Amino acid sequence: MRFVSTRGGTPPTGIDAALIAGLAPDGGLYVPATVPVLDPAITRTASPTLAATAAQALAPYFGDSALREALPALCARAYAFDAPLRPLRGDGNDDGGDDFLLELFHGPTAAFKDYAARFLAECLSALRAADAPTTTILVATSGDTGAAVAGAFHRRPGFAVVILYPDGRVSPRQAHGLECWGDNVRTFRVAGTFDDCQRMAKAALSDRDLRERMALTSANSISLGRLLPQVAYYAHTARNFFAARGEALDLIVPTGNLGNAAAALLAQRMGFPIGDIVLATNANDVLPRFFAGGDYAPEATKATLANAMDVGAPSNFERLRHWFADDAALRAALRAEAVDDATIRATIAAAPARHGVVPCPHTACGLHVLERLRADGDARPWAVVATAHPAKFDSIVEPLVGHAVEVPPALAEGLARPAHGEPLAVDDAALRARLLDG
């Protein structure tokens, strides 16, 4: 299979080169030249493990890869923890509908980014020549991506990680999780927004002179190596749900940069039995305005309680537009709803009694969208995607639910390590200098 750029200025390439490059040379995002549609014998039958589903779902993309034979083993290591679908307590207004939570926070940094970050690390390690120079993974993060990438590449021979995060715009525990690694991981507190961090990372990755002087790639959701592995948990959940119930599962995906949502859409297009997909955003409502019929108009980021979704210019919108003939077709495939901070607080506070869970602020956005659907009489089975563990947002969540949230062991281990980050201005030249000084 070949992969093309969303901007059309890069010759079709194989997956190994696309994984190593991160961003296409023309500044676009790599996507499959064609989306494979899998046999119903795979998409509609139960699978014993997430790793097994990952190997089946990803196999068409790796047909020409040097990693083809090793793919099942790579998946076994990357998907070593589950993504359980948990029934939620009904709220009394569901008219017989089924409420579920797809828990994607059981990895080492307690966020959904762990699955794809670990898969990308396995792939790049396997593709790396023994005598190759050190590869620097440059990642901009709005809260969780950086920690997942750091955890996946920490002390991995032949790799260094550089993290950019917006100073003061992530939770205290998220900040600690970004700064607690050391060794081959450097973390920079950028005096700006996530969009600033993302723009700086893209500028560095598009700097030909810089890339001639160092091996540089990305682990953001702009990377094909982040998009494809996220298909696995949607594929696994949908096929097992269909095998048990004989019907498709509808999804509510909290989103900011649209990577996780793009993966859900890709899984659907591959034939896995996924019904409607609704996007839940915070007050950064670029997507809800577009899907309601307005122009796509990126804007300055607003700081919210659901900080990992504080994105005013979602990169993966390019992928969505690439997959559809026009904006009308895209709007027919998805919808998006915004949730403000006051509603996030109210949803978190009510969730233990109403749904039987304590959600993080991002998951709370999804839960509120579910409540709107139920109030409108929608009785279909819906799963809200739980993107992060609530313990990462203790300063927000605990006062609202009135008790401490237990910290997962892996997260506690990171919080016990000392943390150190370096300040960085919103300046491309400053980042370039830091990258070159090693």
DRENNUZA-43435 format. One record per residue (C-alpha): x, y, z; residue in one letter; residue number from 1. Coordinates in Angstrom, 1 decimal, m for minus. Each point is the difference from the previous one (the first is absolute). Example, Ala and Ser with C-alpha at 12.3 -4.5 7.8 and 13.67 -1.06 7.14 Angstrom:
residues 2
@px 12.3; py m4.5; pz 7.8; res a; n 1
@px 1.4; py 3.4; pz m0.7; res s; n 2
***
This chain:
residues 438
@px 0.0; py 0.0; pz 0.0; res m; n 1
@px 1.1; py 3.5; pz m0.8; res r; n 2
@px m0.5; py 3.2; pz 2.1; res f; n 3
@px m0.6; py 3.5; pz m1.3; res v; n 4
@px 0.1; py 3.5; pz 1.5; res s; n 5
@px m3.2; py 1.9; pz 0.7; res t; n 6
@px 1.5; py 2.9; pz m2.0; res r; n 7
@px 0.8; py m2.0; pz m3.1; res g; n 8
@px 3.6; py 1.2; pz m0.4; res g; n 9
@px 1.8; py m3.1; pz 1.1; res t; n 10
@px 0.4; py m3.2; pz m2.2; res p; n 11
@px m1.7; py m3.1; pz 1.4; res p; n 12
@px 2.2; py m1.8; pz 2.5; res t; n 13
@px 0.1; py m3.2; pz 2.0; res g; n 14
@px m1.0; py m0.2; pz 3.6; res i; n 15
@px 3.5; py m0.4; pz 1.4; res d; n 16
@px 1.2; py 3.3; pz m1.5; res a; n 17
@px m3.2; py 1.7; pz 1.1; res a; n 18
@px 0.4; py m1.2; pz 3.6; res l; n 19
@px 3.6; py 1.2; pz 0.1; res i; n 20
@px m0.8; py 3.4; pz m1.5; res a; n 21
@px m3.0; py 0.8; pz 2.2; res g; n 22
@px m1.1; py 3.0; pz m2.1; res l; n 23
@px m0.1; py m0.1; pz m3.8; res a; n 24
@px 2.7; py 2.1; pz m1.8; res p; n 25
@px m2.7; py 2.4; pz m1.3; res d; n 26
@px m1.2; py 0.7; pz 3.5; res g; n 27
@px m3.1; py m2.3; pz m0.4; res g; n 28
@px m1.0; py m3.0; pz 2.0; res l; n 29
@px 0.4; py m3.5; pz m1.3; res y; n 30
@px m3.1; py m2.0; pz m0.7; res v; n 31
@px m0.6; py m3.4; pz m1.7; res p; n 32
@px m0.4; py 0.4; pz m3.7; res a; n 33
@px m3.1; py m2.2; pz 0.3; res t; n 34
@px m1.8; py m1.2; pz 3.1; res v; n 35
@px m0.1; py m3.8; pz 0.2; res p; n 36
@px m3.4; py m1.5; pz 0.7; res v; n 37
@px 0.5; py m3.2; pz 2.1; res l; n 38
@px m1.9; py m3.3; pz m0.3; res d; n 39
@px m3.1; py m0.2; pz 2.3; res p; n 40
@px 1.6; py m3.2; pz 1.3; res a; n 41
@px 2.4; py 2.3; pz 1.8; res i; n 42
@px m2.1; py 3.1; pz 0.6; res t; n 43
@px m3.1; py m1.7; pz 1.4; res r; n 44
@px 1.4; py m2.9; pz 2.0; res t; n 45
@px 1.4; py 0.1; pz 3.5; res a; n 46
@px 3.7; py 0.3; pz 0.7; res s; n 47
@px 1.7; py m1.3; pz 3.2; res p; n 48
@px 2.4; py 2.9; pz 0.5; res t; n 49
@px 0.6; py 3.6; pz m1.0; res l; n 50
@px 3.4; py m1.0; pz m1.3; res a; n 51
@px m1.5; py m2.6; pz m2.3; res a; n 52
@px m2.5; py 2.5; pz m1.4; res t; n 53
@px 2.8; py 2.5; pz m0.5; res a; n 54
@px 2.1; py m2.4; pz m2.1; res a; n 55
@px m3.0; py m0.8; pz m2.2; res q; n 56
@px m1.1; py 3.6; pz m0.4; res a; n 57
@px 3.5; py 1.3; pz m0.8; res l; n 58
@px 1.1; py m2.9; pz m2.2; res a; n 59
@px m1.3; py 1.6; pz m3.3; res p; n 60
@px 2.1; py 3.1; pz 0.6; res y; n 61
@px 3.2; py m2.0; pz 0.7; res f; n 62
@px m0.2; py m2.3; pz m3.1; res g; n 63
@px 3.1; py 1.6; pz m1.6; res d; n 64
@px 1.8; py 0.8; pz 3.3; res s; n 65
@px 3.2; py m1.5; pz 1.4; res a; n 66
@px m2.1; py m0.4; pz 3.1; res l; n 67
@px m2.7; py m2.2; pz m1.5; res r; n 68
@px 1.1; py m3.3; pz 1.5; res e; n 69
@px 0.8; py 1.6; pz 3.4; res a; n 70
@px m3.4; py 1.8; pz 0.2; res l; n 71
@px m1.7; py m2.4; pz 2.4; res p; n 72
@px 2.9; py 0.1; pz 2.4; res a; n 73
@px 0.2; py 3.8; pz m0.2; res l; n 74
@px m3.7; py 0.2; pz 0.8; res c; n 75
@px 0.3; py m2.5; pz 2.9; res a; n 76
@px 2.5; py 2.3; pz 1.6; res r; n 77
@px m1.7; py 3.3; pz m0.8; res a; n 78
@px m3.5; py m1.1; pz 1.0; res y; n 79
@px 0.9; py m1.8; pz 3.2; res a; n 80
@px m2.9; py 1.6; pz 1.9; res f; n 81
@px m3.7; py m0.1; pz m0.7; res d; n 82
@px m2.6; py 2.6; pz m1.2; res a; n 83
@px m3.1; py m1.2; pz 1.9; res p; n 84
@px m3.5; py 1.0; pz m0.9; res l; n 85
@px m1.8; py 0.6; pz 3.2; res r; n 86
@px m3.8; py 0.3; pz 0.4; res p; n 87
@px m1.1; py 3.2; pz 1.6; res l; n 88
@px m2.8; py 0.5; pz 2.5; res r; n 89
@px m3.1; py 1.4; pz m1.8; res g; n 90
@px m1.2; py 3.5; pz 0.8; res d; n 91
@px m3.7; py m0.8; pz 0.0; res g; n 92
@px m0.6; py 1.8; pz m3.3; res n; n 93
@px 1.5; py m2.5; pz m2.5; res d; n 94
@px m3.2; py m1.6; pz m1.2; res d; n 95
@px 1.7; py m3.4; pz m0.1; res g; n 96
@px 3.2; py 1.2; pz m1.6; res g; n 97
@px 3.4; py m1.5; pz 1.1; res d; n 98
@px 2.7; py 2.2; pz 1.4; res d; n 99
@px 3.7; py m1.1; pz m0.1; res f; n 100
@px 3.4; py 1.4; pz 0.8; res l; n 101
@px 3.0; py m1.0; pz m2.2; res l; n 102
@px 2.8; py 0.2; pz 2.5; res e; n 103
@px 3.3; py 1.0; pz m1.7; res l; n 104
@px 1.9; py 1.0; pz 3.1; res f; n 105
@px 1.5; py m3.3; pz 1.2; res h; n 106
@px 3.5; py 0.6; pz m1.5; res g; n 107
@px 3.1; py 1.1; pz 1.8; res p; n 108
@px m0.8; py 3.7; pz m0.2; res t; n 109
@px m3.7; py m0.4; pz 0.5; res a; n 110
@px m1.2; py 1.5; pz m3.3; res a; n 111
@px m1.1; py m1.3; pz m3.4; res f; n 112
@px 3.3; py 1.2; pz m1.6; res k; n 113
@px 1.8; py m3.0; pz 1.5; res d; n 114
@px m1.1; py m2.5; pz m2.6; res y; n 115
@px 1.2; py 1.9; pz m3.0; res a; n 116
@px 3.1; py 1.3; pz 1.6; res a; n 117
@px 1.2; py m3.4; pz 0.9; res r; n 118
@px m0.8; py m1.4; pz m3.4; res f; n 119
@px 1.9; py 2.8; pz m1.7; res l; n 120
@px 3.0; py m0.6; pz 2.3; res a; n 121
@px 0.0; py m3.7; pz m0.9; res e; n 122
@px m0.2; py 0.7; pz m3.7; res c; n 123
@px 2.7; py 2.7; pz m0.1; res l; n 124
@px 2.3; py m2.2; pz 2.1; res s; n 125
@px m0.4; py m2.9; pz m2.3; res a; n 126
@px 0.6; py 2.2; pz m3.1; res l; n 127
@px 3.1; py 1.7; pz 1.4; res r; n 128
@px 3.3; py m1.1; pz m1.4; res a; n 129
@px 2.6; py m1.0; pz 2.6; res a; n 130
@px 2.4; py 2.8; pz m1.2; res d; n 131
@px m2.6; py 2.7; pz m0.4; res a; n 132
@px 0.4; py 3.3; pz 1.8; res p; n 133
@px m2.3; py 0.8; pz 2.9; res t; n 134
@px m3.5; py 0.8; pz m1.0; res t; n 135
@px m1.7; py 2.9; pz 1.8; res t; n 136
@px m3.7; py m0.3; pz 0.5; res i; n 137
@px m1.5; py 3.5; pz 0.1; res l; n 138
@px m3.4; py 0.1; pz 1.6; res v; n 139
@px m2.4; py 2.9; pz 0.8; res a; n 140
@px m2.5; py m0.9; pz 2.7; res t; n 141
@px m3.1; py 1.5; pz 1.5; res s; n 142
@px 0.4; py m2.3; pz 3.0; res g; n 143
@px 0.1; py m3.7; pz m0.6; res d; n 144
@px 1.9; py m0.7; pz m3.3; res t; n 145
@px 3.4; py 1.1; pz 1.4; res g; n 146
@px m0.1; py m2.3; pz 3.0; res a; n 147
@px m1.1; py m3.0; pz m2.1; res a; n 148
@px 2.8; py 0.6; pz m2.5; res v; n 149
@px 2.5; py 0.6; pz 2.7; res a; n 150
@px m1.0; py m3.3; pz 1.7; res g; n 151
@px 0.1; py m1.9; pz m3.3; res a; n 152
@px 3.5; py 1.2; pz m0.9; res f; n 153
@px 1.6; py 0.5; pz 3.4; res h; n 154
@px 3.4; py m1.6; pz 0.1; res r; n 155
@px m0.6; py m1.6; pz m3.4; res r; n 156
@px 3.3; py m0.2; pz m1.8; res p; n 157
@px 0.5; py 2.2; pz m3.0; res g; n 158
@px m2.8; py 2.5; pz 0.8; res f; n 159
@px m0.4; py 3.3; pz 1.8; res a; n 160
@px m3.3; py 1.8; pz 0.8; res v; n 161
@px m0.6; py 3.7; pz 0.0; res v; n 162
@px m3.4; py 1.1; pz 1.5; res i; n 163
@px m1.6; py 3.4; pz m0.5; res l; n 164
@px m2.9; py 0.8; pz 2.3; res y; n 165
@px m1.9; py 3.3; pz 0.7; res p; n 166
@px 1.2; py 1.3; pz 3.4; res d; n 167
@px m2.9; py 0.3; pz 2.5; res g; n 168
@px m2.5; py m1.6; pz m2.3; res r; n 169
@px 0.1; py m3.6; pz 1.2; res v; n 170
@px m0.9; py m1.4; pz 3.4; res s; n 171
@px 2.7; py m0.2; pz 2.6; res p; n 172
@px 0.1; py m3.8; pz m0.2; res r; n 173
@px 0.2; py 0.1; pz m3.8; res q; n 174
@px 2.9; py 2.5; pz 0.2; res a; n 175
@px 1.8; py m2.3; pz 2.5; res h; n 176
@px m0.6; py m2.9; pz m2.4; res g; n 177
@px 1.6; py 2.0; pz m2.8; res l; n 178
@px 3.1; py 1.0; pz 2.0; res e; n 179
@px 0.8; py m3.1; pz 2.1; res c; n 180
@px 2.0; py m2.1; pz m2.5; res w; n 181
@px 3.5; py 1.3; pz m0.5; res g; n 182
@px 2.6; py m2.1; pz m1.8; res d; n 183
@px m0.8; py 0.3; pz m3.7; res n; n 184
@px m3.1; py 2.2; pz 0.5; res v; n 185
@px 0.0; py 3.8; pz 0.1; res r; n 186
@px m3.1; py 2.0; pz 0.8; res t; n 187
@px m0.6; py 3.6; pz m0.8; res f; n 188
@px m2.6; py 2.2; pz 1.6; res r; n 189
@px m1.0; py 2.3; pz m2.9; res v; n 190
@px m1.3; py 3.5; pz 0.8; res a; n 191
@px m3.1; py m0.4; pz m2.2; res g; n 192
@px m2.8; py m2.2; pz m1.0; res t; n 193
@px m0.2; py m3.6; pz m1.3; res f; n 194
@px m0.5; py 1.5; pz m3.5; res d; n 195
@px 3.3; py 1.9; pz 0.4; res d; n 196
@px 1.7; py m3.3; pz 1.0; res c; n 197
@px m1.5; py m1.8; pz m2.9; res q; n 198
@px 0.9; py 2.7; pz m2.5; res r; n 199
@px 3.6; py 0.0; pz 1.3; res m; n 200
@px 0.3; py m3.7; pz m0.3; res a; n 201
@px m1.4; py 0.0; pz m3.6; res k; n 202
@px 2.5; py 2.8; pz m0.9; res a; n 203
@px 2.9; py m2.0; pz 1.3; res a; n 204
@px m1.1; py m3.2; pz m1.8; res l; n 205
@px m0.4; py 2.0; pz m3.2; res s; n 206
@px 3.5; py 1.6; pz 0.3; res d; n 207
@px 2.1; py m1.8; pz m2.6; res r; n 208
@px 3.3; py 1.3; pz 1.2; res d; n 209
@px m0.8; py m1.1; pz 3.6; res l; n 210
@px m1.0; py m3.5; pz m1.2; res r; n 211
@px 3.2; py m0.3; pz m2.0; res e; n 212
@px 1.9; py 0.7; pz 3.3; res r; n 213
@px m1.9; py m2.4; pz 2.2; res m; n 214
@px m2.4; py m2.9; pz m0.2; res a; n 215
@px m3.3; py 1.5; pz 1.0; res l; n 216
@px m3.6; py m1.3; pz 0.0; res t; n 217
@px m3.3; py 0.4; pz 1.7; res s; n 218
@px m2.2; py m2.0; pz 2.4; res a; n 219
@px m2.9; py 2.4; pz m0.1; res n; n 220
@px m3.4; py m1.0; pz m1.5; res s; n 221
@px 1.3; py 1.5; pz m3.2; res i; n 222
@px 2.2; py m3.2; pz m0.3; res s; n 223
@px m1.4; py m3.0; pz m1.8; res l; n 224
@px 1.5; py m2.0; pz 2.8; res g; n 225
@px m2.5; py 1.5; pz 2.4; res r; n 226
@px m3.0; py m0.1; pz m2.3; res l; n 227
@px 0.1; py m3.7; pz m1.1; res l; n 228
@px 0.5; py m1.7; pz 3.4; res p; n 229
@px m2.9; py 2.0; pz 1.5; res q; n 230
@px m2.3; py m1.9; pz m2.4; res v; n 231
@px 0.6; py m3.2; pz 2.0; res a; n 232
@px m2.0; py 0.8; pz 3.2; res y; n 233
@px m3.0; py 1.2; pz m2.0; res y; n 234
@px 0.2; py m3.1; pz m2.3; res a; n 235
@px 0.3; py m2.3; pz 3.0; res h; n 236
@px m2.9; py 1.6; pz 1.9; res t; n 237
@px m2.3; py 0.1; pz m3.0; res a; n 238
@px 0.5; py m3.6; pz m1.2; res r; n 239
@px m0.4; py m1.5; pz 3.5; res n; n 240
@px m3.1; py 2.1; pz 0.6; res f; n 241
@px m1.5; py m1.1; pz m3.3; res f; n 242
@px 0.8; py m3.6; pz 0.7; res a; n 243
@px m1.8; py 0.2; pz 3.3; res a; n 244
@px m2.9; py 2.2; pz m0.9; res r; n 245
@px m0.4; py m0.2; pz m3.8; res g; n 246
@px m0.1; py 3.8; pz m0.3; res e; n 247
@px 2.4; py 2.9; pz m0.6; res a; n 248
@px 1.4; py 2.1; pz 2.9; res l; n 249
@px m0.3; py 3.8; pz m0.3; res d; n 250
@px 2.9; py 2.1; pz 1.3; res l; n 251
@px 0.4; py 3.3; pz 1.8; res i; n 252
@px 3.7; py 1.0; pz m0.3; res v; n 253
@px 1.4; py 3.0; pz 2.0; res p; n 254
@px 2.4; py 1.7; pz m2.3; res t; n 255
@px 2.3; py 3.0; pz m0.5; res g; n 256
@px 2.5; py m0.7; pz m2.8; res n; n 257
@px m2.3; py m2.6; pz m1.6; res l; n 258
@px 2.5; py m2.9; pz m0.1; res g; n 259
@px m2.0; py m2.3; pz 2.2; res n; n 260
@px m3.2; py 0.9; pz m1.9; res a; n 261
@px 1.8; py m0.6; pz m3.4; res a; n 262
@px 0.9; py m3.4; pz 1.2; res a; n 263
@px m3.6; py m0.8; pz 0.9; res a; n 264
@px m1.1; py 1.1; pz m3.4; res l; n 265
@px 2.7; py m2.1; pz m1.7; res l; n 266
@px m1.1; py m3.1; pz 1.9; res a; n 267
@px m3.6; py 0.7; pz m1.1; res q; n 268
@px 1.2; py 0.4; pz m3.6; res r; n 269
@px 1.9; py m3.3; pz 0.2; res m; n 270
@px m3.3; py m1.8; pz 0.7; res g; n 271
@px 0.0; py m0.4; pz 3.7; res f; n 272
@px m3.6; py 0.3; pz 1.3; res p; n 273
@px 0.0; py 3.5; pz 1.3; res i; n 274
@px m3.2; py 2.1; pz m0.2; res g; n 275
@px 0.0; py 3.7; pz 0.4; res d; n 276
@px 3.0; py 1.9; pz 1.3; res i; n 277
@px m0.6; py 3.2; pz 1.9; res v; n 278
@px 2.9; py 2.3; pz 1.1; res l; n 279
@px 0.0; py 1.6; pz 3.4; res a; n 280
@px 2.1; py 3.2; pz 0.3; res t; n 281
@px 0.4; py 2.6; pz 2.8; res n; n 282
@px m0.5; py 3.7; pz m0.5; res a; n 283
@px 2.4; py m0.1; pz m2.9; res n; n 284
@px m2.8; py m0.4; pz m2.4; res d; n 285
@px 1.6; py 0.3; pz m3.5; res v; n 286
@px m1.3; py m3.5; pz m0.8; res l; n 287
@px m3.6; py 0.4; pz 1.3; res p; n 288
@px m0.3; py 3.2; pz m2.0; res r; n 289
@px 1.3; py m1.7; pz m3.2; res f; n 290
@px m2.2; py m3.1; pz 0.3; res f; n 291
@px m3.0; py 2.2; pz 0.7; res a; n 292
@px 0.6; py 1.6; pz m3.5; res g; n 293
@px 2.4; py 2.8; pz 0.7; res g; n 294
@px 3.4; py 0.5; pz m1.6; res d; n 295
@px 3.0; py m1.8; pz 1.3; res y; n 296
@px 1.6; py 2.9; pz 1.9; res a; n 297
@px 2.9; py m0.8; pz 2.3; res p; n 298
@px 0.3; py 2.5; pz 2.9; res e; n 299
@px 2.1; py 0.8; pz 3.1; res a; n 300
@px m0.2; py m2.7; pz 2.6; res t; n 301
@px m2.1; py 0.5; pz 3.1; res k; n 302
@px 1.2; py m1.5; pz 3.3; res a; n 303
@px m2.5; py m2.5; pz 1.5; res t; n 304
@px m0.3; py m2.7; pz 2.6; res l; n 305
@px 0.3; py m2.6; pz m2.8; res a; n 306
@px 3.5; py 1.3; pz m0.9; res n; n 307
@px 1.1; py m2.9; pz m2.2; res a; n 308
@px m2.7; py 1.1; pz m2.4; res m; n 309
@px 1.0; py 3.7; pz 0.0; res d; n 310
@px 0.7; py 0.1; pz m3.7; res v; n 311
@px m1.0; py 2.8; pz m2.3; res g; n 312
@px 1.5; py m1.4; pz m3.2; res a; n 313
@px m0.4; py m3.8; pz 0.0; res p; n 314
@px 2.6; py m1.5; pz m2.3; res s; n 315
@px m1.9; py m3.1; pz m0.9; res n; n 316
@px m2.8; py 2.0; pz m1.6; res f; n 317
@px 2.2; py m0.4; pz m3.1; res e; n 318
@px m0.5; py m3.8; pz 0.1; res r; n 319
@px m3.7; py 0.3; pz 0.3; res l; n 320
@px m0.3; py 2.4; pz m3.0; res r; n 321
@px 2.3; py m2.4; pz m2.0; res h; n 322
@px m2.4; py m2.9; pz 0.6; res w; n 323
@px m3.1; py 1.7; pz m1.2; res f; n 324
@px m1.0; py 1.5; pz m3.4; res a; n 325
@px m1.1; py 3.3; pz 1.6; res d; n 326
@px m1.0; py 1.6; pz 3.2; res d; n 327
@px m3.6; py m1.0; pz m0.4; res a; n 328
@px 1.0; py m3.7; pz 0.0; res a; n 329
@px 2.2; py 0.5; pz 3.0; res l; n 330
@px m2.8; py 1.7; pz 1.9; res r; n 331
@px m2.3; py m2.9; pz m0.8; res a; n 332
@px 2.5; py m2.4; pz 1.5; res a; n 333
@px 0.7; py 1.7; pz 3.3; res l; n 334
@px m1.4; py 2.5; pz 2.4; res r; n 335
@px 1.6; py 1.9; pz 2.9; res a; n 336
@px m1.3; py 1.6; pz 3.2; res e; n 337
@px 1.7; py 2.4; pz 2.4; res a; n 338
@px m0.1; py m0.1; pz 3.8; res v; n 339
@px 0.9; py 3.0; pz 2.2; res d; n 340
@px 1.9; py m0.1; pz 3.3; res d; n 341
@px m3.1; py 0.5; pz 2.1; res a; n 342
@px m1.6; py m3.0; pz m1.6; res t; n 343
@px 3.2; py m2.1; pz 0.4; res i; n 344
@px 0.0; py 0.8; pz 3.7; res r; n 345
@px m3.7; py m0.9; pz 0.4; res a; n 346
@px 0.5; py m3.3; pz m2.0; res t; n 347
@px 3.0; py m1.1; pz 2.1; res i; n 348
@px m1.9; py 0.8; pz 3.2; res a; n 349
@px m3.1; py m2.0; pz m1.0; res a; n 350
@px 1.8; py m2.9; pz m1.8; res a; n 351
@px 0.5; py m2.3; pz 3.0; res p; n 352
@px m3.7; py m0.1; pz 0.8; res a; n 353
@px m1.2; py 0.3; pz m3.6; res r; n 354
@px 2.4; py m2.2; pz m1.8; res h; n 355
@px 1.9; py m1.9; pz 2.7; res g; n 356
@px 3.4; py 1.4; pz m1.0; res v; n 357
@px 2.4; py 2.9; pz 0.8; res v; n 358
@px 1.0; py 1.5; pz m3.3; res p; n 359
@px 2.9; py 2.2; pz m1.0; res c; n 360
@px m1.0; py 3.4; pz m1.5; res p; n 361
@px 0.3; py m1.3; pz m3.6; res h; n 362
@px m2.1; py m3.1; pz 0.7; res t; n 363
@px m2.5; py 2.3; pz 1.7; res a; n 364
@px m0.5; py 1.8; pz m3.3; res c; n 365
@px m0.9; py m3.3; pz m1.6; res g; n 366
@px m2.3; py m0.9; pz 2.8; res l; n 367
@px m1.9; py 3.2; pz m0.4; res h; n 368
@px m0.4; py m0.6; pz m3.7; res v; n 369
@px m1.4; py m3.4; pz 0.9; res l; n 370
@px m2.5; py 1.6; pz 2.4; res e; n 371
@px m1.1; py 2.4; pz m2.8; res r; n 372
@px m0.6; py m3.0; pz m2.3; res l; n 373
@px m2.0; py m1.9; pz 2.6; res r; n 374
@px m2.1; py 3.1; pz 0.8; res a; n 375
@px m0.8; py 0.3; pz m3.7; res d; n 376
@px m1.3; py m3.6; pz 0.1; res g; n 377
@px 2.9; py m1.8; pz m1.7; res d; n 378
@px m0.1; py m3.6; pz 1.3; res a; n 379
@px 2.9; py m1.5; pz m2.1; res r; n 380
@px 3.0; py m1.5; pz 1.8; res p; n 381
@px 2.6; py 2.8; pz 0.5; res w; n 382
@px 3.6; py m0.3; pz 1.3; res a; n 383
@px 1.7; py 3.1; pz 1.4; res v; n 384
@px 3.8; py m0.2; pz m0.5; res v; n 385
@px 1.8; py 0.6; pz 3.3; res a; n 386
@px 3.2; py 1.5; pz m1.1; res t; n 387
@px 1.9; py 0.5; pz 3.4; res a; n 388
@px m0.1; py m1.2; pz 3.6; res h; n 389
@px m1.7; py 2.6; pz 2.3; res p; n 390
@px 3.0; py m0.2; pz 2.4; res a; n 391
@px 2.0; py 2.1; pz m2.5; res k; n 392
@px m2.4; py 2.8; pz 0.8; res f; n 393
@px m0.4; py m0.3; pz 3.7; res d; n 394
@px 0.0; py 3.8; pz 0.6; res s; n 395
@px m3.1; py 0.2; pz m2.1; res i; n 396
@px m1.8; py m3.2; pz 0.6; res v; n 397
@px 0.4; py m0.7; pz 3.7; res e; n 398
@px m1.7; py 3.2; pz 1.3; res p; n 399
@px m2.9; py m0.7; pz m2.3; res l; n 400
@px m0.6; py m3.7; pz 1.1; res v; n 401
@px 1.0; py 0.6; pz 3.6; res g; n 402
@px 2.6; py m2.7; pz 0.4; res h; n 403
@px 3.5; py m0.9; pz m1.1; res a; n 404
@px 0.4; py m1.9; pz m3.2; res v; n 405
@px 2.3; py m3.1; pz 0.2; res e; n 406
@px 3.2; py 0.4; pz m2.0; res v; n 407
@px 0.9; py m2.9; pz m2.3; res p; n 408
@px 3.3; py m1.6; pz 0.9; res p; n 409
@px 1.8; py 1.0; pz m3.2; res a; n 410
@px m1.1; py 3.6; pz 0.3; res l; n 411
@px 1.1; py 0.0; pz 3.7; res a; n 412
@px 3.4; py m1.2; pz m1.0; res e; n 413
@px 0.5; py 3.0; pz m2.3; res g; n 414
@px m1.3; py 2.4; pz 2.6; res l; n 415
@px 2.6; py m1.3; pz 2.4; res a; n 416
@px 2.9; py 0.9; pz m2.3; res r; n 417
@px 1.5; py 3.5; pz 0.0; res p; n 418
@px m1.0; py 2.3; pz m2.8; res a; n 419
@px 1.8; py 2.6; pz m2.0; res h; n 420
@px m1.0; py 2.0; pz m3.0; res g; n 421
@px 1.7; py 2.8; pz m1.9; res e; n 422
@px m1.6; py 3.3; pz m1.0; res p; n 423
@px m0.3; py 0.8; pz m3.7; res l; n 424
@px m1.3; py 3.1; pz m1.9; res a; n 425
@px m2.5; py m0.3; pz m2.8; res v; n 426
@px 2.8; py 0.3; pz m2.6; res d; n 427
@px 1.0; py m2.3; pz m2.8; res d; n 428
@px 3.6; py 1.0; pz 0.2; res a; n 429
@px 0.2; py m0.7; pz 3.7; res a; n 430
@px m1.4; py m3.5; pz m0.5; res l; n 431
@px 2.4; py m0.6; pz m2.9; res r; n 432
@px 2.9; py 1.0; pz 2.2; res a; n 433
@px m1.1; py m2.3; pz 2.9; res r; n 434
@px m0.4; py m2.9; pz m2.4; res l; n 435
@px 3.5; py 0.4; pz m1.5; res l; n 436
@px 1.6; py 0.4; pz 3.5; res d; n 437
@px m1.1; py m3.5; pz 0.8; res g; n 438
***
